[in-house]
Amino acid sequence: MKIPLVVLALAGFVTFAKEAPAPGTSVKPGINENFLDPDLKVDEWLQKFEVESREVFHHRKELLAACGVKPGMTVADIGAGTGLYTRMFAGAVGAGGWVYAVDINGRFLEHIQARAKQEGQGNITAVLCPQDSVSLPPASVDVAFICDTYHHFEYPASTLASLVAALKPGGTVVVVDFERIEGVSSDWIMGHVRAGKEVFRKEIEDAGLKFVEEVEIDGVKENYVLRFKKDGD
């Protein structure tokens, strides 16, 4: 059965949406309260996200390399935020590739669009999504990157179902998130991140993706990197 596809223009962004999935049960109500603020101040998040003290910023080149992105690919940056990795992916896939910057907040997407225009990156589409879907076309993505964002999936089952549908056969998902280990991780991580690596891995496998490997990167200690693959060529 062919899934109906709708393209919606929303404040200069696009949403590619199939028929809305039935809403699931929230695993952590309110986890995205800050990011749903229509008056979100991007500059404040730039000071938090794009600083050397943040592990995923300091090791951004190594994390980019771990994604295995090649020229001509289509990449989805899920939870793109300030667009740090969106811009890096746009350079990596080249003029023949494309990047979807997916986020639940339009302010972030406005910033990403402005930076893309400023830097002459014409291969980026900003996608405004709800909390239970990545809102991407079926079988459109070679690599999906989820960096310090999976723990913000309030409706992981619905969101993962939409992500699996958006992947091409053989497509890859790279998940970077916080190690949550009792007695080791910070109090902030223990209170903010709802579960550890094993739980998240099982959720992703249950959604139909095959676990490939945990990628070890020198110096990355606060986060882990997991790679998954969709069945296919």
N, C-alpha and C positions, 0 to 999 in steps of 0.2 A: 504494500500500500504506500502510495506516495504521500509524504508528509507535507502539508501545506506550509509554505514559507512566506513570511510577511516581513517587509523591510520598513521600518519606522524611522522617521526623522525626528529626533528629539534634541532641541536646542543646539543644533549643529552636529550632533552625534548621530550614530545609527544604532539600531538594535535589530539583529536578525533573530526572529523568534518563531518557533513552531508553536503549536497549540500549547497553552500554558499547562505545565504539569500540576497534578493535584498537590496542594500544599502539604508539606510534611510537618513533623513535630520538631520544634526548635530544640537543639541540643544545648544551647546556652543563650537564653533570651537576653537581649541587650548588648551582646558582644560587639555589635557594630554601631552602637549609639553615636560615637564620635564621628564615624565615617559617613553617617547618614545626615549630618548637619548640612543644611542647604547653604549655610554661611561659612562653611569650612574655610579656614585660612591656610592656603597652600604654603605660604612662606614659613609658617610655624612647623609644618611637616617636613619641609626641605631641611630645616635645621636639625630635625630628628633623624631623617632617613638618609640624607646625603652628606654624611660626616664620617671621617676616618675611624671614629670610635665605634661605629656600627660594623659588626663583623661582615655582614653581607655587602656592605659598601667597600670596605677595605679589600676584600677578596673578590671583587666583582669580575675581574678578568678571568680568574680561575673558575668561578661559577659559570661564567658565560661559556668557557671552553668545555665544561662538563656537560653542557646541553647538546653538544654535537651538531650545532646549527651550521648549515651549509648554504652557499649562495643559491637563490631560487626557491628556498623553502618558505612556507607560511608558518609563522609563529604566533601563538597567543600568550600574551603576558597577562595572566589572571591576577587581578588585584594590583593593577599597574601603579597605583599611587602617584608619585611625582614623576614617573616615567623614566627613571634611571635605566632600567633594563630594556624598556621599550626602545629607547634611543640606541642602545648597544646592539640590540637585535636588528634594528633597521639597518645599521651599518653592516652587520654580519651577513644578512640575507641579500644585500645589494639591490640594485634597481630591478632585478628580475624576481625578487621575493616580496613578501608582504608581512606586516605585523599588525595584529589586532591588540590594541591597548584596552583591556576590559576592566571596568571598575563600577562600583555602585554610587560613586559621587561625581556629579558633573563638574565640580570645581577642579578636581584632579584632571579630568579629561580636557577642560578648557586650557589648563596649563600645558598639558602634553601637546595639544594642537598648536598652541602658540610657539612652543619650543621647536616643534617639527617644522613649522613655517620659517622660523628664524634660522634654523640650521639646514634648511633646504632638503629635509627628509620628506619626500612625497609618497613614501610607501608605508604610511601608518594610517590606520582607521581607528578612531576612538569609539568604543562600544559601551553604551550605558546599559547596565544589566540590573535585574532585581537580585534579591538575596538568595533565590533558589534556582538560578540558572545562569550559565555563562553567556547565553543569548548569541550563539554563533551558528552559522549555517552547518548543516550536516556534512560530514566527511570533507571538511575544509582545512584542517590544521595538521601540519606535520609534527610540530613540537609545541606542547603546552608547558609553560613555566609558572610555578606557583611558589612564590618566595615570601616566607613569613606571613602567609595569607591563609593557608589551609585551616589553621586553628580559628580563623574568622568565618569559616563556612558554618553559618547558623543552621542551614538545612543541607548537610553534606550528602545525603542520599539523592536528593533531587538535583543538587548542583553537579554531583559526579555523573549522574545519568546524562545530563545535558552535555557534559564535557566528553564523555565516551562517545556520544553521538556525533560530536563535532570533530573528533579525531578521524583522520584517514586510516584505512587499514595499515597496520604496522606503525602507526603514529606513536610518539613518545611523550610521556609526562614526566617532568622533573619537579620533585617536591623538595623544597628547602624549608625547614621549620625548626623550632627550638627544641633542644634536648630537654626533657622534663623528667628529672631523676631526683627522687626524694633524698634530701641530705646533700645534694650536689648542686642542683640548679638554684638560681636566685629565688627569693621570696616572690618577686614580681612574676617570674615565669610560672612558678607553682600556682599562683593565684589567677593568672591571666590565661594560661594555656590549659585547655580542659583535659587533655590526655597526652600520653607519651607516644613515642614512635611506633610501638607495636600495635597500639589501638588504631592509629591513623593508617598504618600499612594495611591492616585487616579491612578497614572500611573501603579503602581504594581497591583492594583485591576483590572484595565482595561486589563491587560495582562492575567488575568484569575486566579489570586490567591485570596483566601479569607482572609480578615483581621481577625485575631484572637484576638489580644490584644496589648496594649502598656505596656511594662514591666517597672515597676518602680524599680530603684536600688538606694539605699541610697548613696548620694555623687556624683551621675552622674547628672550633671546639664547642661553641655555644649552640651551634646549629648542626643538623645532619642533612645529608643529601640522598634522596632515594630516587631511583629511576624505574619507571613502569613502561609497559608497552601494550598496545592494543593488538590483538591477533590480526594476522594478515601478512601481506608481503612486506 
